[in-house]
């Protein structure tokens, strides 16, 4: 009997009538409730027989298991005088074989390629995820002992254990599917199993484009980033597709490079030839022998890796990952749980602090800003679809704040037939690592994925690239863009001239002048004088001023220079805190005024 047919014909025990609505899982013609109760009684007796003799089946060759199960079914039926049809007998035998050699009622669900997640909340409640939606299925286990037997069958081959002293375990199935199991006393509803299924054949770029995760153009951009050896983190919530996205990004790594993957339970399915897969190990019964992700990361540095891929950073291993990214393993990748790219950076800070080292927050943020180049953020939307919603550059640090910019962001255009419509679009920001593509010999397509080109006539904000590679690899490349803020704009209206914020930008070089607040204030006032005179006014006709300071504590130094330019009665005015765009450009002061024409 086929697995699909058995899945359709599987039935829930009659003592679960309080369980609520159940997703349809069978053909229209169904046995009567009385008949189903009768078959359930037989299943229960068979299951008790299997559980009591489970150890004796270990020595039975796989080819003889079915014959053994037929003997048990026939003996129990004959002993109690049960009257069953031929089809019912065959179904009981198939179910018993699955219980002994497979995962019992879970077998049909694991073979259904449309199911992505299986959730067992105790023996009577089984749920699946299909198409991004969770639904209950008409499948059940006989008892808590039956469910524990299945858990033991999953974890025993890989040397894991679960009992009252260690009531939770992470494991994997032979096909790579990830398994988490929890028993009492942690679970109050009976044994709980959560299985994250993975396709036997890894998803490709074409698959994710077909699913609507992102466009082919966006994957082309990410491919260029991986080939240019940028360090990437894939962030997102639970079930948002982080591991699948990481697996696809990993496929862009050149074939000739040596890749080391490190995971708690091996899930990644890389197809390159030179891949070393490492898996952590929990402690044994005596609480010894544990090998953590951190241990494996340190060991990996002695294995001559070109790239290191950590399946997920959850705690202190984040520090080791960041150090690896800045000490020769450029182009490394990992994932982490977060609600946004900014949250991913905050989580990295927290994970580094979990090491127990008393590191200054400034030092942690400098390490993160130096190590991480790009955050690819995934999300599961309301319709159950999984999409890449942000591609964000991490380009520096300023005053203890890590600087980021979205290069691409998902723009929703509507909802049609319950499906969210939209796509990743360029934000108009040109990333600082664009010269890295040129240095790496990567040819970008015409239009460069919609990223705005460098335009000397309309320069963008000053955003220096990463120090760990800019100094050595961008020699001879165009200088960083000039700031587009602080140039000011003069408008004459009603007999007055209104001048927006003027910054400390040298008119000849177009660069922000370096130095203290006094020097920047002096440059601002020179620029302001020229702008007013060009508009038919002058400094002595200024009646109101507004100054924005990066640091309010520098007001006295600013005021000393201010009164030199306005002797006697200075214009009335007010001070404000400087906006982020001017701070990022390197301003300490900007000034705007209103003057008589």
N, C-alpha and C positions, 0 to 999 in steps of 0.2 A: 504494500500500500504506500503511495507517495506521501512525502512529508507534508505537502500542501493539503492533500486530502485529509490527512490526520489532523492538521491544524484546524480545518473546517469542521471536523466532526468531534473535536475535543469538547468536553462538557464540564460545567462547573458543578460541584457537589450541591445537593439539595439543601444542605444546612446553611447556605449563605444567602438566604432570601433577603436579608437585611442589607445587602451590599449595594443596592441602588441600581441604576440603569447600566446596562452592559452593551458594548459595541457589538453589532451583529458579526458573527464569525462562522456561520454555517449556511447550508442550503435551506430552502423553505421547508422541506420535509424533515421533521425532527421526531425522534422517539418521544413517546409520552413521558410525562413527569414520573409516573410510577415505574416505567421501564428504566428510566435513567437512574432512579434511586436504586433499583435492583442491580444495575450494572455497577453503580458506585459502591455497593456493598461488596461486590466481587473484587473491585479494584482495591478496596481497603484491606481485604484479607490477603490478596496477592502482595500488596505492598508490605504488610507486616511480615509475610514470609520472606521477602527479599531483604528487608532490614535486618531480621534476625539471623539471616545466613549470608550477609553481604561479604564477610571475610572469606567464605569458601569459594566465591566466584573469582578470586584473584588468580587462582591456578588454572582456571578453565580457559583453554585456547579460544581466541576470538571467533574462530570458525565453528566452535561448538556451543557458543553462548545461546544462539537461537534455539537449538535443539533442547538445551537445558531449560530455557524459559517455556517452551512448549510443554515439557514434562511437568513443570510446576503448575501451569495453567490447567492442564488436563487433570492433574491430581486434585487440585483444590475444587474444580468443578465437579469431579466425580465424588469426592469426599462429602460434599454438601448437597449433592443432587441438584446443582444449578442447571436450568435449561436455557442454553444460549444458542443463537444462530451461528452459522459458519462465519459470517462477516464480523459478528461481535467477538467471536473467539479470536479471529485474526487480529482485530484491533487491540484486544487485551494483550496478545503476545507482542505486538509491535510496541505498545506502551511499556511493557515490562522490559523489553530489550533496550529501549531508550533509557529506562531507569537504571539499568545495570551498566550499559556501555557508554551512554551519553549523558545528557543533562535533563532527562525526563521530559516534563511538559514544556521545557524551554526549547527543546530541539526544533520544533516547527517554526518558532518565532525567530530563532537564530538563522534559519535557512531562508527566511523571507527577506529578499533583498530590499523591499520597500520600507522595512522597519529599521530605524536608526538607533533606537534606544529601547531597552527592556527594563522595567522597574517592577520588582516584586516586593510588595509591602505585606509581608506575612504570607502564609500559605493560601489564603483565600482571595487575595486581591492582587491582580497582575495587570500592569499598564504597559502600553507601548507608545513610542513616538513615531508617527508616520507623517511625512510632509510637513514637519515642524509643529504638528498638533499632537497633544497627548489624548489618548483614549483608552478605555478599559477593554480588556479582551476576556473571552469566555474560556479561561484556562485557570486551573488551580492545582495545588499540591494536596496530598492526602493529610499531611500533618506537619508540625514543626520539625519532627524527626526526619521526615521525607525531605524537607527543604534543606536541613543541615547536611543530609547525606549528599545532596547535589553540590553544596558549597565545598564540602571536603573533596569531592571529585574534581572540582575546579582547581583548588589550591594545592592539593597533594603533589601533583607532578612537578611543580616549580618550587617545592620545599617551603611553602608557607604554611602557617597554622592559624587556627582560630579556636578560642575557648574562653572560659570566663576570665582568665587572667590576661588574655589578649583578645578582646571581643570585637575587633575590627581588623580588616585586612584589605590590601590592594593587590590585585593579581591581574593576569591576562589569560585569554584563551589562546589556543594554538594558532588561530587566525589573526591574532594581534588585538582582538577586541579587549577593551579595558573593563575590569570587574572590580567593584567595591562591595564588600559584604560586612554586615553588622549584625550581631546577635545580642541576646540579653546578657548582662543587665543594661546595655546601652539602648537597645531597642525594646520598646514596650508593646510592640504589635507582633512580635515574633521575628524570626530571621528576615533580614532585608537584603536584597541583592539589586544592584544597579549595574547594568551592562551597557557600555557605550560601544556600539558595533562599528566596525570598519569594513569597508568594501574589500573583498579578496583582491581586487585590482585597484591600486591607488588612483585617486582622482587626479586628472590632468588639468592643465590650463583650459583645454577645450570644454571639459566637464563643468568647471566653475563658471566659465563664460556662459555656458548653456543654462546653468542654474540661476544666472543673474547675479553672482557674487560680485563681479566687477567686469569691466569691458576688456577686450583683448588689448586695447591700447594701454590700459592701466597695468595689466600684467607685463606688457612690454617695458613700461617704465620701471616696474619692480625688478624685472630681469636685469635691466641695465644697472640698477642699484646693487644687486647681488654680485654681478660680475665685476663691478667697480670696488667690491670689498667694503661696502658700507656695513656697519653693525646695525642689525635690525631687531626690534622687539615686536612681536605680534601680541596685541592686547585685546581684551574683550571679556564679556560676561560668560557665565557657564553655558555651554552648549551653543556658543556663537560661531563656532567653526575655526577656532584658533589653531588647533593641531592640523586640521585639514589644510588651512592656509599655509602653515609652516611647512608642511610636507611638500606643497606645490612650490613654495619659494626655494626650498632646499634642492628641488630638481634643477634649478638654474645654476647650481654650483658646477664649475667645469669638471669634466670627467677625470682629468689628471691630478686633481687635488685630493689630499688625504683628509677624510672627514671622520671626526669622532662624535658619536651621539651619546648623550647621557640622559637616562630617564629613570623614574621610579618603576614604571612598567613599560617595557618597550612597545611603542606604538608607531613610531615613524617608519615609513616604508620607502627608504631611499633606494634608487636604482643604479647609482654609480657603483663602479667596481671596487673602489678603494674606500670602504666604509667599515669602521670599527664600532660595534654597538656595545655599550656598557649599561648595566642595569644595577641599581642599588639593591641592598639586601637588608631585611629587617633583622633584629636580634633573635637568637635562638631561645630555647626554653629556659636557659640559664641567664638570659638577658645579655648575652655576649655575641660577638661576631658581627655586629651591625656595620654595614658599609653605607655611608650616606652619599648624597649627591655631592656634597662638599669634598668628601674623600676622593670621589671619582674625578672631580674637576681638577684637584691638585695633581692626581696621578696622570690625567690626560696631558698636562703640560710637559710631562716627561716622555710623551709618546710621539713627538714630532708632528703635531697636528697642523694642517693648513687652516682648517676651520673646526670650531667646536660648536655643537648644537645641543643645547639643554632643552629637553622637552617642556619643562615649566619651572620657573623660579618661584618658590613659595616662601623661602626664609633666608637663612644666612648664606646660602649658595649664591645669592645675588651679588655679594661682594666679590667672591671669587670669579664670577662671570664677568663683572665689570673690569676686574684686573686683567683677566685674559684678553678682553677686547682692546685693552690699551697697552698690552705688552707683546704684540706680535701676531695675535690671532685676529687680525682685521677680517671683517666679513663673517663674523660669528652671528648666530641667531638664537633666539629663545622666545618664550611666551610668558604671559602673566595675566592674572585676572584683574580687570579694572573696568570702570564705567566710561572712561574717556582717556585720551592720550595723556592729559595732565594728571589724571588719577594714577596712571601707570608710573609716572615719575615719582609721585608721592609714595606709592607702594614700594618702589625700589628703595627710597629713603628708609622706610619702615623696615624692610627686609634686611638692609645693611645693619641697622641698629639691633636687629635680632641676633646678630653674631655675639653680642655682649661686649664688643669693643667700645670704649668711650671715645668715639670719633666726633669732632666738631661737625655741626650740620653743614657749615661752609665747605669743609673738606669732602663730605659725602656728595654734596651737590656738584662740586667741581669734578669729582670722579665720574658721576653720571653724565654730566654735560660733555665731558671729554670722550666717554666711551660710546654712548648711544647716538647714532646718527639719525635714525628714522624709526618712527612708531607707526605700524600698520594696525589700525583699530577696526575690529570686526564687531558686528551686532546682529542679534536676531530680532527682526522687526515684528510688528503686530500680526502680520499675516503668516508668521512662522518662517519666512525666508531669511537666509543668512547672507549678509552683504559686508563688503569692506566700506566703511563709512568715513574714514579719515586716513590720509597719509600725511603724517606730520613730521617736519624736520625739527631736530634738537640742535641748535646752532651755537649755543654759548651760555654764559652765565654773567649776570650783572647784579651787583649788590645783593648777593646771596639768592637771587632768583634765576632759575633755569629758563632760558629763552627758547620759545618754540614758535613755529608758524605752520599753519595748515597749508600744504602744497596742493592737495586735492581734498574736497569735501563732498559728501553725498548730498544731493539736492533732490528732495522728493517733489515730484510734479503732480501727484494725485494718487487715487486708488481706483482701480478698475476691476470689477468682478471679485472684490475682496483682496486683490493683489496690490501691494504697494509698488508704484512706478516712480522711477527716478534713476539718476546715475551720478557717478563720481565726476566732478567738474573741477577744472583748475580754479584756484582762488585768486590768481593774478600775482602771486608771490613767486619770485624766482629763487630757488634754493641756493644756498652758498656753495653746495658741493657740485654744482654743474661743471666747474673746471676739472673735477675729478674724472668725469667721463672722458674728457679729451685726453688727459694724461694717461688713462688706462687704455686708450686706443679704441674706445667704444663709439661706434657711429650711431648717432641718434637720427630718427626719421625726420623728414621735413616737418617743421612746425614744433618739434621737440615736445610732443604730447600736449600741446596747448599751453605750455609754460611760456610766459612772456619773454621775449628776447631782450638782451641788454640794449638799451637805448641811451646814448650819451646825452641826448637832448632832454630825456625825462628819466633821470637816474632814480634808482630806488633807495630805500633806507640803507644806511651803513650797517652791514651785518657780516663781520669777519668770520671766516670759515674756521674749521677745527685746527687747533694748533698742532695736533699730532700728525697731520699730513700736509697742511697748507705750506708750512715752511720748507719742507723738502721737495714737494711735488709740484708746486705752482709757480716756480721761478719762471719769469718771463711771460707769465699770463697777465691779462689785463688787471689793473689795480681794482681794489674793492670799489663798489659803486658809491657815488657821492650821495649825501643825504638829500632827500627830497623835501624835508621839513625845515622850518626855520628861515625860509627865504622871504617870507612876508608878502603881503599884498596890500596895496594902497588903493582906497576908493574915496573919491571926492563926492560929497552929497550935502546939500543944505548949507553950504558955506564952510563945511568942515572936511577934514581929511582923516579917514579911519585906516589905521595900519595894523594888520594882524601880526601875530607873533614873529619877531625877528630873532634869529639865533646867532650864535657865535661862529659863523661860517666865513672863512677867508674868501673874499671876492675873487682873488686871482687863482687860487688853487681849487676852490670849491670844497675844501676840507674843513672839518671842525677844528678850530684852534685848540691846541693842547694847553695845559696849564691850570692855574687856580681860578677861583671864581672872579677875582679882580680882572684878570686878563680876558676871560670870556665876556664879562660885563663891558669892558672897553671895546671889544670887537662888536658886540651887539649894538652899542651906541654909535659906532662909526657907520655900521650898516643902516641904522635907523636914520641918521643924519642924511645919508645919501638918498634914501628912499623918500624922505620928506621933501628934500629940495627938488627932487625929480617930479614931485607931485605939486610943486608950487607952495610949499610951506617950509618950516624950519623948526629946529629944536626949541627956540625961544617962544614958539607959538603953541607948544604942547600944553593942553589943559587937563588931561587925564591920562593915567598910565596904569598898565597891568603888567606885573612881572611874575613869572613862574620860576620857582626855585626847585632844583633837584633835592636840596637839603635845606630845610628851614633854618638850621643852625648857622648857615652861611649868610644870613640876612645882614649882619653887621658889616661883613667884608664887602658885600654887594653895595650897601648903602654908602660906604666911604667913597667908592668910585662914582656912585650915582650923584652925590652932592657936588662933586668936582665938575660935573657936566651941567649941573643946574644950580649955580650959585644963587643965593638969595632964597626966594620963595620957590620951592620945588613943586612940580605938578602934584595934584592930589591923585591918589590911586589906591590899589589894593594888590595884595599878593595871593597867589594860588599855588597849589602843588603841580609839579610838572606832569603832563600826560606821558604814558608809557612810550609812545613813538619817539618823542623828543629825548627821553632818557636813553632809549636804545641807540639813538644817533650820537650819544656822547655829550649832550648838552648839560651844563650846570645851571644855565640861565637862559630865558627867552623873554622878550619884551614886546608889548603891543601898546599903542598910544592912540589918542584922539587929539588932533591939533586944528587950529584955525587955518583956513585956506589963505 
